[in-house]
Amino acid sequence: MNEKAYKTMTAIGAGSLVIGIIILVVGLATGILTIINGGRLLKAKSDLIF
């Protein structure tokens, strides 16, 4: 019984690590893209005429 619990915990722990790494990479990429787009908007602000 204990062996089954340890195997389940190992699988869930590994899965959680993988999901955490994926979320970290996606979040980092999204943050970088947001900073780049914000910089472009600020740079092009002087060209806008209303």
C-alpha positions as CSV (number, residue, x, y, z in Angstrom):
1,M,0.0,0.0,0.0
2,N,2.8,2.4,0.9
3,E,4.6,1.7,-2.3
4,K,1.6,2.7,-4.4
5,A,1.3,6.0,-2.5
6,Y,5.0,6.8,-3.0
7,K,4.7,6.1,-6.8
8,T,1.7,8.3,-7.0
9,M,3.4,11.1,-5.1
10,T,6.5,10.8,-7.3
11,A,4.4,11.1,-10.5
12,I,2.4,14.0,-9.2
13,G,5.6,15.8,-8.0
14,A,7.3,15.3,-11.4
15,G,4.1,16.6,-13.1
16,S,3.9,19.6,-10.9
17,L,7.6,20.5,-11.6
18,V,7.0,20.2,-15.4
19,I,3.8,22.4,-15.2
20,G,5.7,24.9,-13.0
21,I,8.5,25.2,-15.5
22,I,6.1,25.6,-18.4
23,I,4.2,28.4,-16.6
24,L,7.5,30.1,-15.7
25,V,8.7,30.1,-19.3
26,V,5.3,31.3,-20.7
27,G,5.1,34.0,-18.0
28,L,8.7,35.2,-18.8
29,A,8.0,35.3,-22.5
30,T,4.8,37.2,-22.0
31,G,6.5,39.8,-19.8
32,I,9.3,40.3,-22.3
33,L,6.8,40.8,-25.1
34,T,4.8,43.2,-23.0
35,I,7.9,45.3,-22.2
36,I,8.9,45.4,-25.9
37,N,5.4,46.4,-27.1
38,G,5.2,49.1,-24.4
39,G,8.6,50.5,-25.5
40,R,7.4,50.6,-29.1
41,L,4.2,52.5,-28.1
42,L,6.2,55.0,-26.1
43,K,8.6,55.5,-29.0
44,A,5.8,56.0,-31.5
45,K,3.8,58.3,-29.2
46,S,5.3,61.5,-30.7
47,D,4.2,60.4,-34.2
48,L,0.6,60.3,-33.3
49,I,-1.6,63.2,-34.2
50,F,-5.2,63.5,-33.0
